[in-house]
Amino acid sequence: MLQDKQTYQGNRVNWLFPPEDANDGCPGGWYQCQFVYSLKKYMRDRSKDGVRSSNPLFDKADEFIQAAVMYYEREENAFYSYWNSQINSKAKMNAK
């Protein structure tokens, strides 16, 4: 999450030289492309504790689709982990 103009995810950043390699393409492109949108119907819902519910379409999908969905879910879990750590960190700072 962008905290200020010089810090991104806790790291100092010079925006003239972004942290993403330009050869990797658009930084947000991998999760905003049409292919990822097409996986939506196969995605499994996530509870507050991170447990995924069953989705019959996911269960019947071929291995490639399941692997793509699981990769997306891992990235989503990493985001929620980071987000929660930031919230907990700020809560501890405010409690002092």
Backbone as a printed PyTorch tensor [residue, N CA C, xyz], in Angstrom:
tensor([[[  0.8520,  -1.1800,   0.0000],
         [  0.0000,   0.0000,   0.0000],
         [  0.8920,   1.2350,   0.0000]],

        [[  0.5760,   2.1680,  -0.8240],
         [  1.3580,   3.3870,  -0.9310],
         [  1.1480,   4.2340,   0.3080]],

        [[  2.2020,   4.3920,   1.1140],
         [  2.0850,   5.1390,   2.3670],
         [  2.4060,   6.6120,   2.1570]],

        [[  3.3930,   6.8930,   1.3810],
         [  3.7130,   8.2680,   1.0140],
         [  4.4770,   8.2230,  -0.2940]],

        [[  4.9530,   9.3470,  -0.7750],
         [  5.5610,   9.3760,  -2.1040],
         [  6.9340,   8.7160,  -2.1650]],

        [[  7.5280,   8.4110,  -1.0160],
         [  8.8660,   7.8300,  -1.0080],
         [  8.9090,   6.3940,  -0.4820]],

        [[  7.7920,   5.8770,   0.0160],
         [  7.7880,   4.5540,   0.6280],
         [  6.7020,   3.6810,   0.0080]],

        [[  7.0600,   2.4420,  -0.3080],
         [  6.1010,   1.4800,  -0.8470],
         [  6.3600,   0.1480,  -0.1730]],

        [[  5.3610,  -0.3990,   0.4910],
         [  5.4700,  -1.6570,   1.2370],
         [  6.6550,  -1.6330,   2.1870]],

        [[  6.8300,  -0.5060,   2.8480],
         [  7.8740,  -0.3850,   3.8600],
         [  9.2680,  -0.1270,   3.3190]],

        [[  9.4270,  -0.0600,   2.0020],
         [ 10.7440,   0.1600,   1.4000],
         [ 10.8080,   1.5440,   0.7840]],

        [[ 11.9760,   2.1760,   0.9160],
         [ 12.1600,   3.4730,   0.2680],
         [ 12.2690,   3.2600,  -1.2320]],

        [[ 11.6010,   4.1240,  -2.0030],
         [ 11.5350,   3.9580,  -3.4470],
         [ 11.8110,   5.2890,  -4.1310]],

        [[ 12.6120,   5.2270,  -5.1770],
         [ 12.7820,   6.3750,  -6.0610],
         [ 11.8810,   6.1050,  -7.2530]],

        [[ 10.8000,   6.8850,  -7.4020],
         [  9.8000,   6.6050,  -8.4250],
         [ 10.3190,   6.8160,  -9.8400]],

        [[ 11.4770,   7.4600,  -9.9840],
         [ 12.0770,   7.5570, -11.3160],
         [ 12.6590,   6.2100, -11.7390]],

        [[ 12.9270,   5.3400, -10.7500],
         [ 13.4660,   4.0010, -11.0010],
         [ 12.5950,   2.9950, -10.2430]],

        [[ 11.4410,   2.6160, -10.7980],
         [ 10.5170,   1.7130, -10.0940],
         [ 11.1700,   0.3810,  -9.7400]],

        [[ 10.7080,  -0.2670,  -8.6630],
         [ 11.2940,  -1.5330,  -8.2280],
         [ 11.0240,  -2.7010,  -9.1750]],

        [[  9.9850,  -2.5960, -10.0180],
         [  9.6670,  -3.6830, -10.9430],
         [ 10.5790,  -3.6090, -12.1610]],

        [[ 10.9910,  -4.7540, -12.6430],
         [ 11.7980,  -4.8280, -13.8600],
         [ 10.8800,  -4.5620, -15.0600]],

        [[ 11.2510,  -3.5900, -15.8880],
         [ 10.4290,  -3.2510, -17.0580],
         [ 10.2620,  -4.4420, -17.9960]],

        [[ 11.2060,  -5.3840, -17.9810],
         [ 11.0960,  -6.5640, -18.8370],
         [  9.9640,  -7.4940, -18.3880]],

        [[  9.4900,  -7.3100, -17.1570],
         [  8.3800,  -8.1210, -16.6580],
         [  7.0310,  -7.5920, -17.1350]],

        [[  7.0300,  -6.4700, -17.8150],
         [  5.7800,  -5.8870, -18.2980],
         [  5.1730,  -4.9450, -17.2810]],

        [[  3.9240,  -4.6510, -17.4630],
         [  3.2020,  -3.7330, -16.5750],
         [  3.1430,  -4.3320, -15.1710]],

        [[  3.5440,  -3.5780, -14.1390],
         [  3.5770,  -4.1250, -12.7780],
         [  2.2650,  -4.7520, -12.3230]],

        [[  1.1330,  -4.1830, -12.6730],
         [ -0.1460,  -4.7400, -12.2510],
         [ -0.7930,  -5.6080, -13.3030]],

        [[ -0.1340,  -5.7750, -14.4210],
         [ -0.7440,  -6.4670, -15.5510],
         [ -1.0930,  -7.9170, -15.3100]],

        [[ -0.3070,  -8.6260, -14.5050],
         [ -0.5530, -10.0610, -14.3470],
         [ -1.8840, -10.3480, -13.6700]],

        [[ -2.3510,  -9.4640, -12.8020],
         [ -3.6110,  -9.7410, -12.1360],
         [ -4.7780,  -8.9490, -12.7240]],

        [[ -4.5120,  -8.1110, -13.7200],
         [ -5.5800,  -7.3380, -14.3310],
         [ -5.8950,  -7.7820, -15.7560]],

        [[ -5.2490,  -8.8140, -16.2250],
         [ -5.4340,  -9.2280, -17.6100],
         [ -6.6820, -10.1070, -17.7760]],

        [[ -7.0940, -10.2810, -19.0110],
         [ -8.3060, -11.0360, -19.3310],
         [ -8.2080, -12.4910, -18.8570]],

        [[ -7.0130, -13.0790, -18.9250],
         [ -6.8630, -14.4740, -18.4990],
         [ -7.2290, -14.6300, -17.0290]],

        [[ -6.7480, -13.7240, -16.1940],
         [ -7.0490, -13.8210, -14.7650],
         [ -8.5340, -13.5930, -14.5180]],

        [[ -9.1400, -12.6620, -15.2420],
         [-10.5860, -12.4670, -15.1130],
         [-11.3420, -13.7390, -15.4860]],

        [[-10.8230, -14.4810, -16.4430],
         [-11.5000, -15.7140, -16.8580],
         [-11.4390, -16.7960, -15.7750]],

        [[-10.5190, -16.6530, -14.8220],
         [-10.3990, -17.6320, -13.7370],
         [-11.4010, -17.3910, -12.6150]],

        [[-12.0560, -16.2390, -12.6290],
         [-12.9430, -15.8440, -11.5290],
         [-13.9430, -16.9390, -11.1650]],

        [[-14.5330, -17.5680, -12.1520],
         [-15.5590, -18.5810, -11.8560],
         [-14.9800, -19.8240, -11.1780]],

        [[-13.6570, -20.0080, -11.2710],
         [-13.0130, -21.1600, -10.6410],
         [-12.4760, -20.8510,  -9.2390]],

        [[-12.4450, -19.5650,  -8.8860],
         [-11.8660, -19.1510,  -7.6070],
         [-12.6960, -19.6840,  -6.4460]],

        [[-11.9850, -19.9810,  -5.3670],
         [-12.6470, -20.4570,  -4.1540],
         [-12.7400, -19.3010,  -3.1620]],

        [[-13.8990, -19.1520,  -2.5450],
         [-14.0870, -18.0770,  -1.5720],
         [-13.1350, -18.2760,  -0.3950]],

        [[-12.7180, -17.1430,   0.1850],
         [-11.7810, -17.1610,   1.3070],
         [-12.4900, -16.6170,   2.5360]],

        [[-12.4140, -17.3690,   3.6460],
         [-12.9990, -16.8830,   4.8980],
         [-12.0180, -15.9210,   5.5680]],

        [[-12.4390, -15.3140,   6.6670],
         [-11.5670, -14.3710,   7.3820],
         [-10.2830, -15.0380,   7.8670]],

        [[-10.3500, -16.3470,   8.2120],
         [ -9.1340, -17.0340,   8.6710],
         [ -8.3220, -17.6150,   7.5210]],

        [[ -8.7120, -17.3540,   6.2960],
         [ -7.9180, -17.7900,   5.1510],
         [ -8.2870, -19.1490,   4.5910]],

        [[ -9.2990, -19.7880,   5.1720],
         [ -9.7220, -21.1080,   4.6910],
         [-10.5160, -20.9310,   3.3980]],

        [[-10.2150, -21.7650,   2.4150],
         [-10.9070, -21.6950,   1.1120],
         [-12.0680, -22.6700,   1.0930]],

        [[-13.2070, -22.2020,   0.6060],
         [-14.3670, -23.0830,   0.4810],
         [-14.2710, -23.8610,  -0.8290]],

        [[-15.0290, -24.9030,  -0.9050],
         [-15.0230, -25.7420,  -2.0980],
         [-15.7460, -25.0440,  -3.2550]],

        [[-15.2570, -25.2810,  -4.4610],
         [-15.9140, -24.7790,  -5.6660],
         [-15.9230, -25.9310,  -6.6700]],

        [[-17.0980, -26.4510,  -7.0010],
         [-17.1810, -27.5910,  -7.9190],
         [-16.5130, -27.3300,  -9.2720]],

        [[-16.5800, -26.0800,  -9.7640],
         [-15.9170, -25.7890, -11.0410],
         [-14.3970, -25.9260, -10.9140]],

        [[-13.8570, -25.4900,  -9.7850],
         [-12.4210, -25.6500,  -9.5350],
         [-12.0660, -27.1340,  -9.4840]],

        [[-12.8680, -27.9000,  -8.7520],
         [-12.5980, -29.3290,  -8.5850],
         [-12.6020, -30.0770,  -9.9130]],

        [[-13.4390, -29.6470, -10.8680],
         [-13.5440, -30.3260, -12.1640],
         [-12.5910, -29.7730, -13.2200]],

        [[-11.9640, -28.6350, -12.9260],
         [-11.0890, -27.9810, -13.9150],
         [ -9.8210, -28.7930, -14.1400]],

        [[ -9.1870, -28.5850, -15.3100],
         [ -7.9440, -29.3020, -15.5630],
         [ -6.8100, -28.6870, -14.7370]],

        [[ -5.7050, -29.4090, -14.6930],
         [ -4.5670, -29.0730, -13.8310],
         [ -4.0380, -27.6600, -14.0550]],

        [[ -3.9950, -27.2230, -15.2960],
         [ -3.4620, -25.8970, -15.6020],
         [ -4.3080, -24.8060, -14.9390]],

        [[ -5.6270, -24.9310, -15.0350],
         [ -6.5340, -23.9610, -14.4260],
         [ -6.3870, -23.9960, -12.9090]],

        [[ -6.3440, -25.1790, -12.3260],
         [ -6.1870, -25.2920, -10.8810],
         [ -4.8670, -24.6680, -10.4200]],

        [[ -3.8030, -24.8870, -11.1650],
         [ -2.5040, -24.3060, -10.8010],
         [ -2.5550, -22.7790, -10.8640]],

        [[ -3.2150, -22.2390, -11.8770],
         [ -3.3290, -20.7840, -12.0180],
         [ -4.1520, -20.1960, -10.8700]],

        [[ -5.2400, -20.8480, -10.5230],
         [ -6.0810, -20.3750,  -9.4200],
         [ -5.3120, -20.4520,  -8.1050]],

        [[ -4.5920, -21.5380,  -7.8760],
         [ -3.8340, -21.6760,  -6.6270],
         [ -2.7090, -20.6420,  -6.5340]],

        [[ -2.0970, -20.3080,  -7.6670],
         [ -1.0810, -19.2610,  -7.6730],
         [ -1.7090, -17.9260,  -7.2780]],

        [[ -2.8520, -17.6090,  -7.8560],
         [ -3.5570, -16.3730,  -7.5180],
         [ -3.9130, -16.3540,  -6.0310]],

        [[ -4.3820, -17.4790,  -5.5220],
         [ -4.7550, -17.5620,  -4.1050],
         [ -3.5420, -17.3590,  -3.1950]],

        [[ -2.3890, -17.8950,  -3.5800],
         [ -1.1650, -17.6750,  -2.7830],
         [ -0.8120, -16.1930,  -2.7450]],

        [[ -0.9190, -15.5330,  -3.8970],
         [ -0.6260, -14.0980,  -3.9560],
         [ -1.6370, -13.3090,  -3.1200]],

        [[ -2.8880, -13.7180,  -3.1830],
         [ -3.9220, -13.0600,  -2.3950],
         [ -3.6470, -13.2410,  -0.8960]],

        [[ -3.2630, -14.4470,  -0.4980],
         [ -2.9260, -14.7070,   0.9080],
         [ -1.7450, -13.8660,   1.3600]],

        [[ -0.7410, -13.7200,   0.4960],
         [  0.4240, -12.8990,   0.8270],
         [  0.0060, -11.4470,   1.0260]],

        [[ -0.8880, -10.9640,   0.1760],
         [ -1.3910,  -9.6000,   0.3250],
         [ -2.0940,  -9.4340,   1.6670]],

        [[ -3.0190, -10.3530,   1.9930],
         [ -3.7540, -10.2310,   3.2510],
         [ -2.8210, -10.3270,   4.4490]],

        [[ -1.8080, -11.1520,   4.3570],
         [ -0.8150, -11.2680,   5.4280],
         [ -0.1050,  -9.9360,   5.6400]],

        [[  0.3520,  -9.3540,   4.5440],
         [  1.0360,  -8.0640,   4.6180],
         [  0.0900,  -6.9940,   5.1630]],

        [[ -1.1170,  -6.9530,   4.6420],
         [ -2.0970,  -5.9530,   5.0510],
         [ -2.3750,  -6.0650,   6.5540]],

        [[ -2.6050,  -7.2870,   7.0230],
         [ -2.8790,  -7.4820,   8.4480],
         [ -1.6870,  -7.1020,   9.3110]],

        [[ -0.4810,  -7.3800,   8.8490],
         [  0.7100,  -7.0060,   9.6310],
         [  0.8130,  -5.4910,   9.7410]],

        [[  0.4450,  -4.7670,   8.6850],
         [  0.4840,  -3.3100,   8.7270],
         [ -0.5670,  -2.7600,   9.6880]],

        [[ -1.7490,  -3.3340,   9.6490],
         [ -2.8160,  -2.8890,  10.5490],
         [ -2.4390,  -3.1720,  12.0000]],

        [[ -1.9240,  -4.3830,  12.2670],
         [ -1.5310,  -4.7440,  13.6310],
         [ -0.3850,  -3.8710,  14.1200]],

        [[  0.5440,  -3.5710,  13.2390],
         [  1.6720,  -2.7240,  13.5880],
         [  1.1890,  -1.3310,  13.9800]],

        [[  0.2660,  -0.7780,  13.2080],
         [ -0.2560,   0.5630,  13.5050],
         [ -1.0920,   0.5440,  14.7850]],

        [[ -1.8260,  -0.5330,  15.0190],
         [ -2.6360,  -0.6410,  16.2320],
         [ -1.7290,  -0.6610,  17.4610]],

        [[ -0.6130,  -1.3830,  17.3750],
         [  0.3280,  -1.4490,  18.5120],
         [  0.9550,  -0.0780,  18.7620]],

        [[  1.2790,   0.6310,  17.6770],
         [  1.8710,   1.9620,  17.8240],
         [  0.8670,   2.9240,  18.4670]],

        [[ -0.4060,   2.8280,  18.1010],
         [ -1.4270,   3.7150,  18.6520],
         [ -1.7690,   3.3690,  20.1030]],

        [[ -1.5360,   2.1190,  20.4960],
         [ -1.8590,   1.6730,  21.8620],
         [ -0.8300,   2.1900,  22.8690]],

        [[  0.3570,   2.5570,  22.3920],
         [  1.4130,   3.0110,  23.3130],
         [  1.1630,   4.3920,  23.8380]]])
